[in-house]
């Protein structure tokens, strides 16, 4: 009996130690990737449709880092006539005023199971399960004046000799701006308000949730008190849950610095849909957040990432629709490539939004492009390149359509154009080469550059074989990185290099039509 007791005690402490180790693993070490149901289903998705998408993601996208599958908003709304985004009275709530999945759309939730069974199936696929939640408490629960759960004791919350209810904690004048009939803030200065929020997130953990997308608490609807308290609750849970904020209308870096340490990802724009205007609006905001050093900053028990919103590519629905996926993306292929590239360069979380059941090859190849995904995870010092330099050229040929945009005579600038065959060539002056490690060499131009220090390029051992290169169309790209802002490096896709030629690592003059290396 004593032997059994000590074995049991040893196993307990071993399990406890492993749990502590796992709970201390940094969260969101890289920008999270996954799939979100909003762009393809709006709020109408069913359990069957969700699990069908999850299964395909597990088979085709998980290997590329897409590991979260997220049910977006209104999973608790009954899909019946009269129900829409801002309708009132169609939600499923439990006796404590907490949202529960609509049992008609989510049949495994019956009997108070919530998302437990769905989460188990998602986890069995090797994926992680996420849900969208709204701020505070629902108007429906407020109107019903439901009691508040004391999750410690398992009964109604009582304090100061009375039982507390929804109307005691709801702040009606702080309703969600874009869903006035839906949700309102709760008073987090009251212990009863904190008890209600605590009961919500403890329930999500019990369901097996791995990511929570918290809506209508940031940007124009900023509620720092609720964000702060929810972050504290998530920090104390036994289950690690990534914390995401949405949306980010009117967000600035200064505002984000109030929350980035409390969360793991946060939207910095309004909703992004498949129009070029939406994509174009993300350039300046990406620049501002990178300049403010917000990318990969300290977050909730790990890092935090400015979020440019989901990728509305492939087979989609319309915003605010009661209809599921029924049309293709409106962006042309170049616009889609631009969006995917910007999201990767800004190191935004990559949440694909199209219906994966109709994932075409073009979209699949775009969202799994290995170079783009490597940039999204492993690039550093991500900044807008603010200095585009040109040199004086002479061209006697008949002007083309392009040369009209780029005049034959352009003013010279202080930028430097570099060209050489090999840093080891004795005729080369001003260059040095140093091996930093077995995979990396540093090549520096040591000449006096005014206010600038040495300009260094870094040659890394390629991820692919030299003869394979990185294929773009039918050409090869061989990219380098520079930490000098005013200097160009030509990595034109037009230039084919053999493995023998690559050993010289030749640089060419920077031209307006060159594909610059990253």
C-alpha positions as CSV (number, residue, x, y, z in Angstrom):
1,X,0.0,0.0,0.0
2,X,2.8,2.4,0.9
3,X,4.6,1.6,-2.4
4,X,1.4,2.4,-4.4
5,X,1.0,5.6,-2.4
6,X,4.5,6.8,-3.1
7,X,4.1,5.9,-6.8
8,X,0.9,7.9,-7.0
9,X,2.5,10.8,-5.2
10,X,5.5,10.7,-7.6
11,X,3.2,10.7,-10.6
12,X,1.2,13.6,-9.2
13,X,4.2,15.8,-8.8
14,X,5.5,14.7,-12.2
15,X,2.2,15.7,-13.8
16,X,2.2,19.0,-11.8
17,X,5.8,19.8,-12.9
18,X,5.0,19.1,-16.5
19,X,1.9,21.2,-16.3
20,X,3.9,24.1,-14.8
21,X,6.5,23.8,-17.6
22,X,3.8,23.7,-20.3
23,X,2.1,26.7,-18.8
24,X,5.3,28.7,-18.7
25,X,6.0,28.2,-22.5
26,X,5.9,31.6,-24.1
27,X,2.6,32.3,-25.8
28,X,2.4,33.6,-29.4
29,X,6.1,33.4,-30.0
30,X,5.3,33.9,-33.6
31,X,2.3,35.7,-35.2
32,X,-0.6,33.2,-34.9
33,X,-2.0,31.5,-38.0
34,X,-5.3,29.9,-38.6
35,X,-8.8,30.2,-40.1
36,X,-11.7,32.3,-39.1
37,X,-15.3,31.7,-40.2
38,X,-16.4,35.3,-40.6
39,X,-15.3,36.1,-44.2
40,X,-17.0,33.0,-45.6
41,X,-20.0,32.5,-43.3
42,X,-20.6,35.8,-41.4
43,X,-22.5,34.5,-38.4
44,X,-24.5,31.6,-40.0
45,X,-21.9,28.7,-39.7
46,X,-23.1,25.4,-38.4
47,X,-21.2,22.7,-36.5
48,X,-21.1,20.5,-39.6
49,X,-19.7,23.3,-41.8
50,X,-17.2,24.3,-39.2
51,X,-15.8,20.7,-38.7
52,X,-15.6,20.2,-42.4
53,X,-13.4,23.2,-42.8
54,X,-11.3,22.2,-39.8
55,X,-10.7,18.7,-41.2
56,X,-9.4,20.2,-44.5
57,X,-7.2,22.7,-42.6
58,X,-5.7,19.8,-40.6
59,X,-4.9,18.0,-43.8
60,X,-3.7,20.8,-46.1
61,X,-2.8,23.9,-44.0
62,X,-1.6,22.8,-40.6
63,X,1.8,21.8,-42.1
64,X,2.1,25.5,-43.0
65,X,1.5,26.8,-39.5
66,X,-2.3,27.3,-39.8
67,X,-3.3,25.8,-36.4
68,X,-6.2,27.8,-35.0
69,X,-9.8,27.3,-36.2
70,X,-12.0,30.1,-34.9
71,X,-15.8,30.4,-34.8
72,X,-16.6,34.0,-35.3
73,X,-19.5,36.0,-33.8
74,X,-23.1,35.1,-32.9
75,X,-22.6,31.4,-32.5
76,X,-25.3,31.7,-29.8
77,X,-27.9,33.3,-32.2
78,X,-30.8,31.2,-33.5
79,X,-30.9,31.1,-37.3
80,X,-34.6,31.8,-37.7
81,X,-36.7,34.5,-39.5
82,X,-36.1,37.9,-37.9
83,X,-32.6,37.1,-36.7
84,X,-29.7,39.2,-38.0
85,X,-26.6,40.9,-36.8
86,X,-28.2,43.5,-34.5
87,X,-31.5,41.8,-33.7
88,X,-32.6,41.4,-30.1
89,X,-34.2,38.3,-28.4
90,X,-32.8,35.5,-30.6
91,X,-29.9,34.5,-28.5
92,X,-29.4,31.3,-26.4
93,X,-28.3,32.1,-22.8
94,X,-28.0,29.9,-19.7
95,X,-29.5,30.6,-16.3
96,X,-26.5,32.9,-15.4
97,X,-26.9,35.0,-18.5
98,X,-23.9,33.5,-20.3
99,X,-24.0,32.8,-24.1
100,X,-24.5,29.2,-25.2
101,X,-24.2,27.8,-28.7
102,X,-27.4,27.6,-30.7
103,X,-28.3,23.9,-30.4
104,X,-29.9,23.8,-33.8
105,X,-26.7,24.8,-35.5
106,X,-24.4,23.2,-32.9
107,X,-26.2,20.0,-31.9
108,X,-23.3,18.7,-29.7
109,X,-23.9,21.6,-27.3
110,X,-27.2,20.2,-26.0
111,X,-27.4,19.4,-22.4
112,X,-25.2,22.3,-21.3
113,X,-22.0,20.9,-23.1
114,X,-21.3,24.2,-24.9
115,X,-18.4,23.8,-27.2
116,X,-16.8,20.9,-25.3
117,X,-17.4,18.3,-28.0
118,X,-16.4,20.5,-30.9
119,X,-13.2,21.4,-29.1
120,X,-12.4,17.7,-28.6
121,X,-12.8,17.0,-32.3
122,X,-10.7,20.0,-33.2
123,X,-8.0,18.9,-30.8
124,X,-8.1,15.4,-32.2
125,X,-7.2,16.9,-35.6
126,X,-4.1,18.4,-34.1
127,X,-5.6,21.9,-34.3
128,X,-6.5,24.6,-31.7
129,X,-10.0,25.9,-31.1
130,X,-11.0,29.5,-30.9
131,X,-14.2,31.5,-30.4
132,X,-15.4,35.1,-30.8
133,X,-16.9,36.8,-27.8
134,X,-18.4,40.2,-27.3
135,X,-17.9,42.8,-24.6
136,X,-19.5,42.6,-21.2
137,X,-23.0,41.2,-20.9
138,X,-25.8,40.8,-23.5
139,X,-28.8,43.1,-23.6
140,X,-31.0,40.0,-23.5
141,X,-29.5,38.9,-20.2
142,X,-29.8,42.4,-18.9
143,X,-33.5,42.5,-19.8
144,X,-34.0,39.1,-18.2
145,X,-32.1,40.3,-15.1
146,X,-30.4,36.9,-14.8
147,X,-28.5,36.1,-11.6
148,X,-24.7,36.1,-11.6
149,X,-22.8,32.9,-11.0
150,X,-20.3,32.7,-8.1
151,X,-17.9,30.3,-9.9
152,X,-16.1,29.6,-6.6
153,X,-19.1,28.3,-4.8
154,X,-21.2,27.2,-7.8
155,X,-24.3,29.2,-6.8
156,X,-25.7,32.7,-7.2
157,X,-23.4,35.5,-6.3
158,X,-24.3,37.2,-3.0
159,X,-22.7,40.2,-1.3
160,X,-23.8,42.8,1.2
161,X,-26.7,40.6,2.2
162,X,-28.3,40.4,-1.3
163,X,-28.2,38.5,-4.5
164,X,-26.7,40.4,-7.5
165,X,-28.2,40.3,-11.0
166,X,-27.5,41.5,-14.5
167,X,-29.1,44.9,-14.1
168,X,-26.8,45.6,-11.2
169,X,-23.7,45.3,-13.3
170,X,-24.7,46.2,-16.8
171,X,-23.9,49.7,-18.1
172,X,-26.6,50.5,-20.6
173,X,-25.1,53.8,-21.8
174,X,-22.0,51.9,-22.8
175,X,-23.6,49.6,-25.4
176,X,-21.4,48.3,-28.3
177,X,-21.4,51.1,-30.9
178,X,-21.9,48.8,-33.9
179,X,-24.3,46.3,-32.1
180,X,-26.5,48.6,-29.9
181,X,-29.0,45.8,-29.2
182,X,-26.4,43.2,-28.6
183,X,-24.0,43.9,-25.7
184,X,-23.0,46.4,-23.1
185,X,-20.1,46.9,-20.7
186,X,-20.2,45.6,-17.2
187,X,-19.0,47.6,-14.1
188,X,-15.6,46.0,-13.3
189,X,-15.4,48.2,-10.2
190,X,-18.1,45.9,-8.6
191,X,-17.0,42.5,-7.4
192,X,-20.3,41.2,-8.9
193,X,-19.2,42.5,-12.3
194,X,-15.9,40.9,-12.0
195,X,-17.6,37.6,-10.9
196,X,-19.6,37.6,-14.1
197,X,-16.6,38.1,-16.4
198,X,-14.7,35.5,-14.4
199,X,-17.5,33.0,-14.9
200,X,-17.4,33.5,-18.7
201,X,-13.7,32.9,-19.2
202,X,-13.6,30.0,-16.8
203,X,-16.4,28.4,-18.8
204,X,-14.5,28.9,-22.0
205,X,-11.5,27.1,-20.5
206,X,-13.7,24.3,-19.4
207,X,-15.0,23.9,-23.0
208,X,-11.4,23.6,-24.2
209,X,-11.0,26.9,-25.9
210,X,-7.5,27.9,-27.0
211,X,-8.1,31.4,-28.4
212,X,-10.6,34.1,-27.5
213,X,-11.3,37.0,-29.9
214,X,-12.7,39.7,-27.7
215,X,-14.8,42.2,-29.7
216,X,-16.0,45.7,-29.1
217,X,-13.5,46.6,-26.4
218,X,-10.8,48.2,-28.4
219,X,-10.4,51.1,-30.8
220,X,-13.5,53.3,-30.9
221,X,-15.1,51.1,-28.3
222,X,-12.1,51.0,-25.9
223,X,-12.8,49.5,-22.5
224,X,-9.4,49.2,-20.8
225,X,-10.9,48.1,-17.5
226,X,-12.5,45.0,-19.1
227,X,-9.4,44.2,-21.1
228,X,-7.2,44.5,-18.0
229,X,-9.5,42.3,-15.9
230,X,-10.0,39.6,-18.6
231,X,-6.2,39.5,-19.1
232,X,-5.8,38.8,-15.3
233,X,-8.4,36.0,-15.5
234,X,-6.7,34.4,-18.4
235,X,-3.3,34.6,-16.7
236,X,-4.6,32.6,-13.8
237,X,-6.4,29.9,-15.7
238,X,-4.9,26.4,-15.8
239,X,-5.5,26.4,-19.6
240,X,-3.4,28.6,-21.9
241,X,-5.7,30.8,-24.0
242,X,-4.5,33.3,-26.5
243,X,-6.1,36.7,-26.1
244,X,-7.1,38.7,-29.2
245,X,-8.8,42.1,-29.5
246,X,-11.1,43.3,-32.3
247,X,-11.8,45.5,-34.1
248,X,-9.2,48.3,-34.3
249,X,-11.0,51.3,-35.8
250,X,-9.1,54.5,-35.1
251,X,-6.4,52.7,-33.2
252,X,-3.0,54.5,-32.8
253,X,0.3,53.1,-31.5
254,X,-0.2,55.2,-28.3
255,X,-3.5,53.6,-27.7
256,X,-2.1,50.1,-28.4
257,X,0.7,50.6,-25.9
258,X,-2.0,50.6,-23.2
259,X,-3.1,47.1,-24.1
260,X,-0.3,45.2,-26.0
261,X,1.2,43.9,-22.8
262,X,-2.2,42.5,-21.7
263,X,-3.0,40.6,-24.9
264,X,-1.4,38.4,-27.7
265,X,-2.9,40.0,-30.8
266,X,-4.9,43.1,-31.4
267,X,-6.6,44.6,-34.5
268,X,-5.2,47.9,-35.7
269,X,-7.8,48.5,-38.4
270,X,-11.5,48.3,-39.0
271,X,-12.8,45.2,-40.9
272,X,-10.8,44.4,-44.0
273,X,-12.8,43.1,-47.0
274,X,-11.9,42.2,-50.5
275,X,-11.6,45.7,-52.0
276,X,-8.4,47.5,-53.0
277,X,-9.3,50.5,-50.8
278,X,-9.4,48.2,-47.7
279,X,-6.0,46.7,-48.6
280,X,-4.4,50.1,-49.4
281,X,-5.5,51.6,-46.1
282,X,-3.3,49.1,-44.3
283,X,0.0,50.4,-45.6
284,X,0.3,53.6,-43.4
285,X,-1.0,51.9,-40.3
286,X,1.5,49.1,-40.7
287,X,4.3,51.6,-41.1
288,X,3.2,53.4,-37.9
289,X,3.2,50.3,-35.8
290,X,6.5,49.0,-37.1
291,X,8.1,52.4,-36.4
292,X,6.7,52.3,-32.9
293,X,8.4,48.9,-32.3
294,X,5.1,47.2,-31.6
295,X,5.7,44.1,-33.7
296,X,6.4,41.2,-31.5
297,X,6.4,43.3,-28.3
298,X,5.8,41.9,-24.9
299,X,2.3,40.5,-24.5
300,X,0.2,38.3,-22.2
301,X,2.6,35.6,-21.0
302,X,4.5,36.0,-24.2
303,X,4.4,38.3,-27.2
304,X,1.8,40.5,-28.9
305,X,1.2,41.2,-32.6
306,X,-0.6,44.1,-34.3
307,X,-3.3,42.4,-36.4
308,X,-4.3,43.6,-39.9
309,X,-7.4,41.4,-39.9
310,X,-8.4,38.2,-41.7
311,X,-7.4,37.4,-45.3
312,X,-10.7,37.6,-47.4
313,X,-9.4,35.4,-50.2
314,X,-11.0,32.5,-52.0
315,X,-14.7,31.7,-51.6
316,X,-16.6,34.3,-49.5
317,X,-19.8,35.8,-48.3
318,X,-20.7,39.5,-47.8
319,X,-20.2,41.6,-44.6
320,X,-23.2,41.6,-42.4
321,X,-24.9,38.9,-44.5
322,X,-27.3,36.2,-43.4
323,X,-26.0,34.1,-46.3
324,X,-23.1,31.7,-46.3
325,X,-20.2,31.6,-48.9
326,X,-21.5,32.3,-52.4
327,X,-18.9,34.3,-54.4
328,X,-15.3,34.6,-55.2
329,X,-12.8,37.2,-53.9
330,X,-13.2,40.6,-55.7
331,X,-9.4,41.3,-55.6
332,X,-7.4,40.5,-58.7
333,X,-4.4,38.2,-58.3
334,X,-1.9,41.1,-58.1
335,X,-3.9,42.7,-55.4
336,X,-4.2,39.4,-53.5
337,X,-0.4,39.0,-53.7
338,X,0.1,42.5,-52.5
339,X,-2.2,41.9,-49.5
340,X,-0.5,38.6,-48.6
341,X,3.0,40.2,-48.9
342,X,2.1,43.2,-46.8
343,X,0.5,41.0,-44.0
344,X,3.7,38.9,-44.0
345,X,6.1,41.9,-44.0
346,X,4.1,43.5,-41.2
347,X,4.3,40.2,-39.3
348,X,0.5,40.2,-38.9
349,X,-1.3,37.1,-37.7
350,X,-2.4,35.2,-40.8
351,X,-6.1,34.2,-40.4
352,X,-7.5,32.9,-43.7
353,X,-11.1,33.7,-44.2
354,X,-12.3,31.7,-47.3
355,X,-14.3,28.6,-47.2
356,X,-11.6,25.9,-47.2
357,X,-14.0,23.4,-48.8
358,X,-13.7,25.3,-52.0
359,X,-10.0,26.2,-51.7
360,X,-8.7,26.7,-55.3
361,X,-5.0,26.1,-56.2
362,X,-4.2,29.8,-56.8
363,X,-5.4,30.7,-53.3
364,X,-3.8,27.7,-51.7
365,X,-0.4,28.5,-53.4
366,X,-0.7,32.1,-52.3
367,X,-1.4,31.5,-48.6
368,X,1.2,28.7,-48.4
369,X,4.0,30.4,-50.3
370,X,7.1,29.3,-48.3
371,X,9.0,32.6,-48.8
372,X,6.1,34.7,-47.7
373,X,5.5,32.5,-44.6
374,X,9.2,32.6,-43.7
375,X,9.1,36.4,-43.8
376,X,6.0,36.4,-41.6
377,X,7.7,34.3,-38.9
378,X,11.4,35.0,-39.1
379,X,12.0,38.5,-40.6
380,X,13.3,41.2,-38.3
381,X,13.7,45.0,-38.2
382,X,10.6,45.2,-40.3
383,X,10.3,48.8,-41.5
384,X,9.0,50.9,-44.3
385,X,11.8,51.7,-46.7
386,X,11.6,55.5,-46.9
387,X,14.4,56.3,-49.3
388,X,13.9,55.5,-53.0
389,X,17.0,56.8,-54.9
390,X,17.5,57.2,-58.6
391,X,20.6,58.0,-60.7
392,X,21.1,60.1,-63.7
393,X,20.6,58.1,-66.9
394,X,21.0,58.7,-70.6
395,X,18.5,57.1,-72.9
396,X,18.4,58.0,-76.6
397,X,15.7,55.4,-77.4
398,X,12.2,56.3,-78.2
399,X,10.4,56.9,-74.8
400,X,8.2,54.0,-73.8
401,X,5.1,54.1,-71.7
402,X,7.2,53.3,-68.6
403,X,9.9,55.8,-69.4
404,X,7.4,58.5,-69.4
405,X,6.6,57.7,-65.8
406,X,10.4,57.6,-65.0
407,X,12.0,60.5,-66.9
408,X,15.2,60.1,-68.8
409,X,16.9,62.7,-66.7
410,X,16.4,62.5,-62.9
411,X,18.3,64.3,-60.3
412,X,21.2,62.6,-58.6
413,X,21.0,61.9,-54.9
414,X,23.2,61.0,-52.0
415,X,22.3,57.3,-52.4
416,X,25.0,54.8,-53.3
417,X,24.8,52.2,-56.0
418,X,27.0,49.3,-55.4
419,X,28.6,46.8,-57.9
420,X,31.3,44.2,-57.6
421,X,32.0,40.6,-58.5
422,X,33.5,39.2,-55.4
423,X,34.4,40.7,-52.0
424,X,37.6,38.6,-52.1
425,X,38.8,40.2,-55.3
426,X,42.0,42.1,-54.4
427,X,41.0,44.9,-56.7
428,X,38.0,45.7,-54.6
429,X,38.6,48.5,-52.1
430,X,36.5,49.4,-49.1
431,X,34.8,46.0,-48.6
432,X,35.2,43.5,-45.8
433,X,33.8,40.0,-45.3
434,X,33.4,38.2,-42.0
435,X,31.9,34.8,-41.2
436,X,29.5,35.3,-38.3
437,X,28.7,31.6,-38.0
438,X,28.5,28.6,-40.2
439,X,25.4,29.8,-42.0
440,X,25.9,33.6,-42.1
441,X,28.5,35.9,-43.6
442,X,28.6,39.7,-43.1
443,X,29.7,41.8,-46.1
444,X,30.4,45.5,-45.2
445,X,31.2,48.6,-47.2
446,X,33.6,50.3,-44.9
447,X,34.2,53.6,-46.8
448,X,33.1,56.9,-45.2
449,X,29.4,57.4,-45.9
450,X,28.9,60.7,-44.1
451,X,26.5,60.4,-41.2
452,X,26.1,56.6,-41.8
453,X,28.2,53.9,-40.4
454,X,29.3,50.9,-42.4
455,X,26.6,49.4,-44.7
456,X,26.4,45.6,-44.2
457,X,24.7,42.9,-46.3
458,X,24.2,39.5,-44.9
459,X,24.7,36.3,-46.9
460,X,22.9,33.4,-45.4
461,X,23.1,29.8,-46.3
462,X,20.0,29.3,-48.5
463,X,17.2,27.2,-47.2
464,X,17.0,25.6,-50.7
465,X,19.8,24.0,-52.7
466,X,21.8,26.6,-54.8
467,X,20.6,25.2,-58.1
468,X,17.0,25.2,-56.9
469,X,16.7,28.8,-55.7
470,X,13.4,30.4,-54.9
471,X,11.2,30.1,-57.9
472,X,9.1,33.0,-58.9
473,X,7.5,32.2,-62.2
474,X,10.3,30.5,-64.1
475,X,13.1,32.6,-62.7
476,X,15.3,32.5,-59.7
477,X,15.6,34.9,-56.9
478,X,18.7,35.1,-54.6
479,X,17.9,37.6,-51.8
480,X,20.1,39.4,-49.3
481,X,19.3,41.7,-46.4
482,X,20.7,45.1,-45.6
483,X,20.6,47.1,-42.5
484,X,21.4,50.4,-44.3
485,X,18.3,52.3,-45.2
486,X,19.6,54.4,-48.1
487,X,21.1,51.7,-50.1
488,X,19.7,49.4,-52.8
489,X,20.5,45.8,-53.7
490,X,19.3,44.4,-57.0
491,X,17.9,40.9,-56.8
492,X,16.2,41.0,-60.2
493,X,14.2,37.9,-61.1
494,X,15.4,38.4,-64.7
495,X,18.9,37.3,-63.8
496,X,19.5,33.5,-63.8
497,X,22.4,32.4,-61.7
498,X,24.0,28.9,-61.7
499,X,25.4,27.5,-58.5
500,X,28.9,28.3,-59.8
501,X,27.9,31.9,-60.5
502,X,26.3,32.2,-57.1
503,X,29.6,31.7,-55.4
504,X,30.7,35.1,-56.5
505,X,27.5,36.7,-55.0
506,X,27.6,39.5,-57.6
507,X,25.7,42.7,-57.0
508,X,24.3,44.9,-59.7
509,X,23.2,48.5,-60.0
510,X,19.8,49.3,-58.4
511,X,17.2,49.9,-61.1
512,X,13.5,51.0,-61.0
513,X,12.4,47.7,-62.5
514,X,14.4,45.4,-60.2
515,X,12.9,43.1,-57.6
516,X,14.6,44.2,-54.4
517,X,15.9,41.6,-52.0
518,X,14.4,41.4,-48.5
